[in-house]
Amino acid sequence: MAFYSRVSGSVGMITLQNPPVNALSAAVRQGIVDAMHRALSEPEVKSVVICGQNGKFCGGADIGEFGAKMTGPPLVPMVHLIEAASKPVVAAIEGIALGGGLELALSCHYRIAHSKARLGFPEVALGLLPGAGGTQRLPRLIGVPASLDLITTGRQVTAAEARQLGIVDEVTDLNAVDAAVKFAQSVADKSLDARRISTYPCPRPPDLDTIFERAMQQVRRSARGAIAPGTCVQAVHAAVTLPYAKGMERERELFSVLFNSGQARALQYYFFAQRAVSRWSTASGARWDTSKPRPVHKAAVIGLGTMGRGITVSLAQAGFSVVAVETQEKQLSEAKQAVSGMLERGAKRRGVPLAHDKIKYSCSVQAVADVDLVIEAVFEDMALKKTIFQQLSAICKPGALLCTNTSGLDIDELASQTQSPELVVGMHFFAPAHVMQLLEVVYGPRSSPEAVATAMQMGKKMGKVSVAVGNCRGFVGNRMLKLYLEQAFFLLEEGATPEQVDQVLEEFGFPMGVFKVSDLSGLDIGWKVRKADGLVSPAFTGTSARIRGGSRYSPLGDLLCEQGRFGQKTGKGWYQYDKPGGRVAKPDPWLFGFLEDYRAQHGLVARRIDHQEVLERCLYPLINEGFQILQDGIAAGPEDIDVIYVLGYGWPRHRGGPMFYASQVGLDKVVERLEHYQQIHPDVPGLQPCRLLRKLAAISNPAIHKWREVIQKPRSQL
Ligand SMILES: CCC/C=C/C(=O)SCCNC(=O)CCNC(=O)[C@H](O)C(C)(C)COP(=O)([O-])OP(=O)([O-])OC[C@H]1O[C@@H](n2cnc3c(N)ncnc32)[C@H](O)[C@@H]1OP(=O)([O-])[O-]
C-alpha cells in the first residue's frame, strides 16, 4: 500500500509501503492514486513528496504479479496523474529507483536522490522494456545516446552519475526525504510548465540514423537471440520520431509484444530462480532456515594455479584475510605477481581500495593452522587431494571447515581422510574464479548442515550465486554436460561437422558451441579424466574401439589428443587457429579428412543431419539427466539446475535454463523425441527418458513450480 501523511503543514507525503523493495503492486498503485487525489484536493497542501519506506524508494513493478490477472490502477494513467498534477511533486529517492520506480520518479516534477541511491531501467533483463513512459521520458530528459545505453543494457547508475546525466536535480548525503520536503516547500509556488518531461521536445542529434544503426548492431551482437534489447531500441526510436502521445502508443504495443513472449516468461522465472536457490535444502532434510553458518574471518587457499589465484582474489576482494599457500617457490612468486595484477585491475574497475594487504603468502601448509576455512585448489588428482586433506586434518584448528575446489571428484572420499568428515564440503568454482558468478556447494552424506550453510554464505559474500548440490560424479553441471558432449561426438560420427553443431547451438543462444568451448577449455583435460577412468587404452581396438561398459562410446576426442590437438593452446583442436593460443576458430580441412577416415574405418556412413536433430540430440539427453538428478535428490529443485546452467555453462538466460526450457517445449514432447532417437540409435546411451521425466510428462506437463510436489515421491521410492 501507500501511506498518506502531512508534514510541515503544507507538504503532502506519499510513502510507498511494500517490503522488501516497495514494488508497485496493485495495492501500492491504488494507494498512490488515492493519496495523490487527496493531496490535490486538500487546499492546505501546496506540494507533494513521494518516498519509499525503509530507505528504499521503489524497486519497480511487482514482478510476482506479472503472471496473474491485472488488478488495480495501471501504471501509465498513474504516472500521468502525477505529472499532470497542479502542485509540485518531488521524488525523494533513497536506496533504489528501478524500472517502474524510476518511471514513477520521472513523472514527478523534481527528483532529489541520496548519494548512495542507484537508479536504472533493468526491465531488459526481465525480457521487457520500461513500459510506463520510461522509453519516452528518459530520451526527452537526457538525450538519445545515454537513454539507449541505460535502457538496452539495464545498467544501474549511481546518484552522482544520475545527476551528471540530468536524471536527478539534487544529490544529498543527508536524509533525502527531509531534503525533498524542504525542496518541495521551496518550489511550492513555482510554475510547473517547464517541469513536465512529457512536454519536452526529444533532442534530435544530427547523426540520429547512425546512432540507432549502431545501437541495433550492438544489441544484436550482445543479445544472442534475446528480443528485448532490440525492442528497447525501437521504443526509444519512437520517442524521437513521434509526438509523445503516439510514442506512448508505440511503447505500449512493443511492451505488449515482449510481455506476452516466452522470453519474458523465461527471464522472470529466472529472476525468481536465482533468488530461490539461496533457500537451499539437502536430501537429508537440512535447510537454509534452520542451519546457522559459522563465522569466518580468515581463510586459506591451497594451490595457486589458475583456480587458486582466482579464489584468492575473490576472498580478498570480499574482505577476508587470506593465507595463500603454494609449495613450489617459483610458482608462488608467479602467483603473487598474477594475484597482484588481478587485484589492481579489479580495484581500478570497481573504484575500490586495493586488497593486497589482506593476503599472506606461504610455501608451507603449516601456515593454515589458525584459519577458519580452507579451500584446497590443487589439480584434479584424487591421490594428491587425499594427502592434502590428511595434512589439513592434522594441522587445522578444531572446527575449521575443509573445502575442496573440485569439478567432480568424490567429496565423501576426501572427507573420509579427515577426523571431522562433517566439516568437509565441496566448493566448485568456475573459471575464471574471480569473475564467474556461480559456485556449486557440494555436500557429502556426512557434511553437517552448519558446514553447508557456511560455504553457501561464503559464496554469497564473495559475490557468487551459491547453489547447494549433492555429491555425485560431476555434481550437477558436469554430470549433465557429459551427456551433451557425448551426443555432440556421436553426431560427428554420424555425419555432422563441428561447425554445423556449433552453429545450431549458437543460434539457440549459447555464446559458443560445444566444440569451440572444448577447444577453449583444452581437450586434454577431459582426456586425462577419461584415462584415469580407464576409458582410454590401446586395448580398445577393432569392434571394441567404440564400446565402453556395454554402451556406445566415441573415442574421437581421445584420437585428437593423441595427435597433440588440445585446442586453442596448441593451435589445433576441433578447429584450427592461426597460432598456439590463437582465438579465432577456423574450419580445418584436416579434420574433415580425419572424420571421413574414421567413419570409413568403423563402417559408418555419413548422413545429412538437420538442425532439429542436432539441437534435440544435444539438449534433450542433458535435460533428461537433469530429471535424473532431481530424481536422485542431487538437486533440490529445477531452479538449482537452471541457475547452474545459466551462470556456469552459458545457457541463454532468455530460455530460462534447461529445465524451464523443457517445461516450455512440453515434457511429453521431450519424452517422445528421446524415445524416437532411442529407437533409431538403440546403442546410444542417455536417450532413455528417466522415471521422473516420464511421470511428470504423464500428468499433463505441470507448471515448473509444481514439480517439487511430484519430485518428493519418486525419491522416497528409491
Ligand atoms: C508497465 C510496467 C513497466 C514496469 C516494469 C518494471 O518495473 S519491471 C521491474 C523492474 N525492477 C527490477 O527489475 C528490480 C528487480 N530487483 C532487483 O534488482 C533487486 O531485487 C534489488 C536491487 C531491488 C534488491 O536487491 P537485493 O540483493 O537487496 O535483494 P534481492 O534481489 O534478494 O530481493 C529481495 C526480495 O525482493 C524481491 N523483489 C525484488 N524486486 C522485486 C520486484 N520488482 N517485484 C517483486 N519482488 C521483487 C525478490 O524476489 C526477493 O524476494 P525473496 O527472494 O526475498 O522472497
The ligand as a Gaussian input file, in Angstrom:
#p B3LYP/6-31G(d) Opt

LIG

-4 1
 C        4.205000      -1.348000     -17.393000
 C        5.235000      -1.888000     -16.422000
 C        6.614000      -1.337000     -16.613000
 C        7.473000      -1.589000     -15.478000
 C        8.188000      -2.712000     -15.370000
 C        9.036000      -2.938000     -14.197000
 O        9.199000      -2.125000     -13.322000
 S        9.752000      -4.445000     -14.121000
 C       10.634000      -4.452000     -12.564000
 C       11.853000      -3.625000     -12.646000
 N       12.607000      -3.781000     -11.448000
 C       13.574000      -4.712000     -11.323000
 O       13.875000      -5.422000     -12.250000
 C       14.265000      -4.770000      -9.998000
 C       14.477000      -6.200000      -9.621000
 N       15.065000      -6.310000      -8.317000
 C       16.386000      -6.199000      -8.090000
 O       17.164000      -5.916000      -8.979000
 C       16.871000      -6.443000      -6.703000
 O       15.910000      -7.245000      -6.061000
 C       17.085000      -5.176000      -5.858000
 C       18.276000      -4.401000      -6.440000
 C       15.851000      -4.295000      -5.884000
 C       17.370000      -5.581000      -4.393000
 O       18.438000      -6.487000      -4.388000
 P       18.829000      -7.260000      -3.042000
 O       20.033000      -8.067000      -3.388000
 O       18.863000      -6.305000      -1.944000
 O       17.612000      -8.228000      -2.741000
 P       17.002000      -9.419000      -3.616000
 O       17.295000      -9.261000      -5.069000
 O       17.311000     -10.702000      -2.984000
 O       15.444000      -9.093000      -3.451000
 C       14.817000      -9.186000      -2.184000
 C       13.425000      -9.729000      -2.384000
 O       12.646000      -8.786000      -3.112000
 C       12.038000      -9.415000      -4.207000
 N       11.959000      -8.423000      -5.294000
 C       12.910000      -7.571000      -5.685000
 N       12.440000      -6.778000      -6.665000
 C       11.167000      -7.142000      -6.866000
 C       10.154000      -6.679000      -7.737000
 N       10.363000      -5.675000      -8.597000
 N        8.967000      -7.292000      -7.696000
 C        8.746000      -8.289000      -6.840000
 N        9.659000      -8.769000      -5.992000
 C       10.858000      -8.194000      -6.013000
 C       12.970000     -10.567000      -4.553000
 O       12.287000     -11.559000      -5.276000
 C       13.394000     -11.019000      -3.176000
 O       12.354000     -11.829000      -2.659000
 P       12.720000     -13.085000      -1.711000
 O       13.581000     -13.973000      -2.537000
 O       13.434000     -12.484000      -0.538000
 O       11.393000     -13.677000      -1.416000

